[in-house]
Amino acid sequence: MRNIILISLDTLRASSMSCYGYRNLTTPHLDALAEKATLFEKCISPHIPTHPAHTTMFTGKDILSHQIITQGGTLNLATDIKTAPELLSEAGYFTVAADNLGRWFQRGFPETQYRGYQWEMGYRNARKAEAVNETAIELLDIAQAQDKPWFAFLHYWDPHTPYFPPLPFERMFYSGDECDPNNRSMDAVYACEPFTDYFRQWMCTPDPSDPDNIAKKRLWTDRRYVNAQYDASIAYMDACLAQLFRYLHDCGQLEETLLILTADHGEELDEHELWYDHHGLYETNCHVPLIVHCPALIPEGQRLGGLVRLTDIAPTILDYAGLTAVAAREKMEGTSLRASMENSSHDGDNGSGLSYGVRMDEKAWVANPEVEIDC
């Protein structure tokens, strides 16, 4: 029974990571980890946003099976659908989580072993990942003191709006004047009510941590600045993940522990006029990273093609915990990726039912992640 860490990097799209070919060096430490790991080039999040996606990640079931179809709805996950942490706990694992989703995501974690976190939200000073690291390392210290195998779920939020990377990261990918009055590229963004409301919530209210009222004196006019803030948020999170990886290395855990890094969904920036949110079925939202690191078992430096899904994560976790029969008993619809990784081969479509459509009146939209159309 192997120690396992599942890391969710909320709202991180694969196309904005340098290890997936992005032009900006946003993820140097994840890049270095990927060189000693398996990177899946085409992992799809079939269900968006956060609640449906993480439910799929935890249960190995399609949205039509687990029925969590919206964010913050009144429906809770049915008690007869078990999550991976519940199944691991029942099998004797010590389980911990640095997470603040609550609700059914707390199943399988004793109350004292499921801990949230808070961070300062001041402009240019929001240190989200450091807050997660503090909680995560405390819990991992406790887990390693047990005479049991352990499972940890760590949930980072930096690429999620509002994009507030702390200094010095805030200027990392931008050198212009974000408030140039002659730049009108943000006009269309401010005309979109969801963004305008969100912007006012975070940027246009009194902030006691900002005595000079910097954020309120100037209005962003350059869309490139907002895009750069997303990239800078990723770079800041990546730097904080380096601290976590160093901790695991110093504890002697990095080589032997199964470490899975992924995201619940990606993010729309300004590509399709869905301004800085995660709705829609474009590649920017559906294509997420999946990196699996365990040099003791998995060949290093692999980049595997073929389609995989968040649905495959729970069966993979249970496989490495010696619980493949449990995954079958629970009728998980995903497929373990263990054989693909250890045999260095995954070229096919791992599963079916990846096309989703919506029809309204006389118009129909169909998205198929296997066919890259207008992505």
C-alpha positions in Angstrom: 0.0 0.0 0.0 1.7 3.1 -1.3 1.6 6.7 0.1 -0.3 8.9 -2.3 -0.7 12.7 -2.8 -3.3 14.1 -5.1 -2.7 17.8 -5.9 -5.5 19.8 -7.6 -4.2 23.1 -9.2 -7.6 24.8 -9.5 -8.3 26.6 -12.8 -4.9 25.7 -14.4 -5.1 25.2 -18.1 -2.4 23.0 -19.7 -1.8 25.5 -22.6 -0.5 28.1 -20.1 2.2 25.8 -18.7 5.7 25.8 -20.1 6.0 22.0 -19.9 3.1 21.9 -22.3 4.8 24.2 -24.7 3.7 27.6 -23.5 5.9 30.6 -24.6 6.3 32.0 -21.1 8.3 30.2 -18.5 5.4 29.8 -16.1 6.2 26.4 -14.5 9.9 25.8 -14.3 9.6 23.6 -11.1 6.7 21.6 -12.5 8.7 21.3 -15.7 11.6 19.8 -13.7 9.3 17.4 -11.9 7.8 16.3 -15.2 11.2 15.4 -16.5 11.3 12.7 -13.9 7.6 11.8 -14.3 4.9 10.8 -16.7 3.1 13.7 -18.4 -0.1 13.0 -20.2 -0.4 15.3 -23.2 -4.1 15.2 -23.6 -6.0 15.0 -20.3 -9.6 16.2 -20.5 -11.8 17.6 -17.8 -15.2 16.4 -19.0 -17.3 18.3 -16.4 -16.9 21.9 -15.4 -16.7 23.8 -13.1 -15.2 23.0 -9.7 -17.8 20.9 -7.9 -18.7 18.6 -10.8 -15.0 18.3 -11.9 -13.7 17.4 -8.4 -16.6 15.0 -7.9 -15.6 13.2 -11.1 -12.0 13.2 -9.9 -12.9 11.7 -6.5 -15.5 9.1 -7.7 -14.2 7.9 -11.1 -17.8 8.4 -12.3 -19.3 10.4 -15.1 -21.6 13.3 -14.3 -24.6 11.4 -15.4 -23.8 8.8 -12.7 -22.9 11.1 -9.8 -25.4 13.8 -10.7 -23.4 16.7 -9.4 -24.0 19.0 -12.4 -23.6 22.5 -11.1 -21.5 24.6 -8.8 -22.9 25.2 -5.3 -26.2 23.5 -5.9 -28.5 22.1 -3.2 -27.9 18.5 -4.2 -25.3 16.6 -2.3 -23.5 13.5 -3.6 -25.5 10.4 -2.8 -24.2 8.5 0.2 -24.1 5.2 -1.8 -21.5 6.8 -4.1 -18.1 6.4 -2.4 -15.2 8.8 -2.9 -11.6 7.6 -3.2 -10.7 9.1 0.2 -13.6 7.1 1.8 -12.5 3.9 0.1 -8.9 4.5 1.1 -9.9 5.2 4.7 -11.9 2.1 4.9 -8.9 0.1 3.6 -6.7 1.4 6.5 -5.2 4.6 5.0 -4.6 7.7 7.1 -6.2 10.5 5.2 -5.5 14.3 5.3 -6.6 17.2 3.2 -5.6 20.8 2.8 -8.8 22.0 1.1 -11.8 24.3 1.6 -14.5 22.8 -0.6 -16.2 21.1 2.3 -19.5 19.3 1.7 -19.1 15.7 0.3 -15.4 16.4 -0.5 -14.9 16.1 3.3 -16.0 12.4 3.2 -13.2 10.0 4.2 -11.2 12.6 6.2 -11.6 12.8 10.0 -12.7 16.3 11.1 -9.3 17.2 12.5 -7.5 15.9 9.4 -9.5 18.0 6.9 -8.3 21.6 7.2 -9.0 24.8 5.2 -6.9 27.9 4.9 -7.2 31.6 4.5 -5.0 34.1 2.7 -4.8 37.8 2.4 -6.6 39.2 -0.6 -4.9 42.5 -1.0 -3.9 43.6 -4.5 -0.2 42.6 -5.2 -0.1 40.8 -1.9 -2.3 37.7 -2.1 -0.3 34.8 -1.0 -2.6 31.9 -1.7 -0.2 29.0 -2.3 1.9 29.9 0.8 -1.3 29.5 2.9 -2.0 26.1 1.4 1.6 25.0 1.9 1.5 25.9 5.6 -1.6 23.8 6.1 -0.3 21.0 3.9 3.0 20.6 5.5 1.5 20.5 9.0 -0.8 17.7 7.9 1.9 15.8 6.1 4.0 15.9 9.2 1.1 14.3 11.1 0.6 11.7 8.3 4.2 10.6 8.3 4.1 10.0 12.1 1.5 7.3 11.6 2.1 3.6 11.3 -0.1 3.5 8.3 0.0 4.3 4.6 -1.4 7.7 4.0 -3.3 9.7 1.4 -3.2 13.5 1.1 -5.4 15.8 -1.0 -3.9 19.3 -1.5 -5.9 22.0 -3.3 -4.2 25.1 -4.7 -6.2 28.1 -6.1 -3.7 30.6 -7.5 -4.8 30.7 -11.2 -8.5 31.3 -10.1 -9.9 34.8 -10.4 -9.1 37.3 -9.0 -5.6 37.0 -10.5 -3.6 38.6 -7.7 0.0 37.3 -7.8 2.1 38.9 -5.1 5.1 41.0 -5.8 7.6 40.5 -7.4 5.6 38.0 -9.6 3.0 40.6 -10.5 5.3 42.3 -13.1 6.9 39.1 -14.2 5.3 38.9 -17.7 4.3 42.5 -18.2 6.3 45.7 -18.6 3.7 48.2 -20.0 1.2 50.6 -18.5 -1.8 48.6 -17.5 -3.8 51.8 -17.0 -2.9 53.6 -20.3 -5.9 55.8 -21.1 -5.3 55.3 -24.8 -5.6 51.5 -24.6 -9.2 50.5 -25.0 -8.7 46.7 -25.1 -10.5 46.2 -21.8 -13.7 48.0 -22.9 -15.4 44.8 -24.1 -14.4 43.1 -20.8 -16.0 45.7 -18.7 -19.1 45.5 -20.8 -19.5 41.9 -19.7 -21.5 42.0 -16.4 -20.0 38.9 -14.7 -16.5 40.3 -15.1 -17.5 43.8 -14.1 -19.3 42.6 -11.0 -16.3 40.5 -10.0 -13.8 43.3 -10.7 -15.8 45.7 -8.5 -16.0 43.1 -5.7 -12.3 42.8 -5.5 -10.8 46.0 -6.8 -13.3 48.7 -6.2 -14.1 48.3 -2.5 -12.1 49.8 0.5 -9.0 47.7 1.3 -7.5 48.5 4.7 -4.3 46.7 3.6 -3.9 49.2 0.8 -3.5 52.6 2.7 -2.5 54.4 -0.5 -5.5 53.1 -2.3 -3.4 52.2 -5.3 -5.9 49.8 -6.8 -8.7 52.3 -6.6 -6.9 55.2 -8.2 -6.3 53.5 -11.5 -8.4 51.3 -13.8 -6.9 48.6 -15.8 -7.2 49.3 -19.5 -4.8 46.8 -21.1 -6.1 43.3 -21.5 -2.6 42.0 -21.9 -2.0 42.9 -18.2 -4.9 40.7 -17.0 -3.6 37.8 -19.2 -0.1 38.4 -17.7 -1.5 38.3 -14.2 -2.9 34.8 -14.9 0.5 33.7 -16.0 2.2 35.3 -13.0 -0.3 33.6 -10.6 0.8 30.3 -12.1 4.5 31.2 -11.7 4.0 32.1 -8.1 2.2 28.9 -7.4 4.9 26.9 -9.2 7.5 28.6 -6.9 5.5 27.5 -3.9 5.2 24.0 -5.2 9.0 23.9 -5.3 8.9 24.4 -1.5 6.5 21.4 -1.2 8.7 19.3 -3.4 11.8 20.2 -1.4 9.9 19.3 1.8 9.0 15.9 0.4 12.5 15.3 -0.8 13.9 16.2 2.6 11.5 13.8 4.3 12.6 11.0 1.9 9.1 10.8 0.4 9.5 12.3 -3.1 10.9 9.1 -4.8 8.5 6.6 -3.3 5.2 8.5 -3.0 2.7 8.4 -5.8 2.3 12.1 -6.7 -0.5 13.1 -9.0 -0.9 16.7 -10.2 -3.9 17.8 -12.2 -6.5 20.5 -12.4 -10.3 20.5 -12.2 -10.6 22.7 -15.3 -8.8 25.4 -17.3 -9.7 29.0 -17.9 -10.9 31.3 -20.6 -8.8 34.5 -20.9 -9.6 36.6 -23.9 -9.6 34.0 -26.7 -13.4 33.5 -27.2 -14.9 36.6 -25.4 -15.8 34.5 -22.4 -13.7 36.9 -20.3 -11.7 35.4 -17.5 -14.0 32.6 -16.4 -14.3 28.9 -16.8 -17.5 28.3 -18.8 -17.8 26.9 -22.3 -16.3 23.8 -23.8 -13.2 25.2 -25.6 -9.8 23.6 -25.2 -8.8 26.4 -22.9 -11.3 25.0 -20.3 -11.2 21.3 -21.1 -7.5 20.6 -21.6 -5.9 20.2 -18.1 -2.5 19.0 -17.0 -1.9 15.5 -15.7 1.6 14.7 -14.3 2.2 11.5 -12.3 5.5 11.2 -10.4 6.8 8.1 -8.7 10.4 7.2 -9.8 10.3 4.0 -7.7 7.6 2.6 -10.0 7.1 4.7 -13.1 9.6 5.4 -15.9 11.0 8.9 -15.9 10.6 11.5 -18.6 7.6 10.1 -20.4 5.1 12.1 -22.5 2.2 9.9 -23.3 -0.3 10.8 -26.0 -3.9 9.5 -26.3 -6.9 10.8 -24.5 -7.3 10.4 -20.7 -9.8 12.0 -18.4 -10.3 13.1 -14.8 -12.5 10.1 -14.5 -9.4 7.9 -14.6 -7.7 9.4 -11.6 -9.7 7.6 -8.8 -9.2 4.2 -10.4 -5.5 4.9 -10.8 -5.2 5.9 -7.1 -7.0 2.7 -6.0 -4.9 0.6 -8.3 -1.7 1.8 -6.7 -3.3 1.3 -3.2 -3.9 -2.4 -4.1 -7.7 -1.8 -4.4 -8.5 -2.6 -8.0 -11.3 -4.9 -6.9 -12.8 -2.1 -4.9 -12.8 0.2 -7.9 -14.6 -2.6 -9.8 -17.1 -3.1 -7.0 -17.9 0.6 -7.0 -18.5 0.5 -10.8 -16.0 3.3 -11.5 -16.3 4.4 -15.1 -12.7 5.5 -15.5 -9.7 3.3 -16.3 -6.6 3.0 -14.2 -3.6 4.5 -16.0 -1.1 2.3 -14.2 -0.5 -0.1 -17.1 -0.1 2.7 -19.6 2.5 4.5 -17.4 4.5 1.4 -16.5 4.4 0.0 -20.0 5.3 3.5 -21.5 2.4 3.3 -23.9 -0.9 5.1 -24.2 -2.0 6.0 -27.7 -5.7 5.3 -27.8 -8.9 6.8 -26.6 -9.2 5.9 -22.9 -13.0 5.6 -22.6 -16.0 6.9 -24.5 -18.8 9.4 -24.2 -16.5 12.5 -24.4 -18.8 14.5 -26.6 -21.3 16.8 -25.0 -23.9 19.0 -26.6 -26.5 21.7 -25.8 -29.5 22.5 -28.0 -31.5 25.7 -27.7 -34.3 26.4 -30.1 -32.9 25.9 -33.6 -29.2 26.1 -32.7 -27.0 23.2 -31.5 -23.5 23.2 -30.1 -21.5 20.0 -29.9 -18.0 19.8 -28.4 -15.7 16.8 -29.0 -12.3 17.1 -27.3 -10.9 14.5 -29.8 -11.4 17.0 -32.7 -9.7 20.3 -32.4 -12.1 22.7 -34.0 -11.8 26.5 -33.2 -9.9 25.8 -30.1 
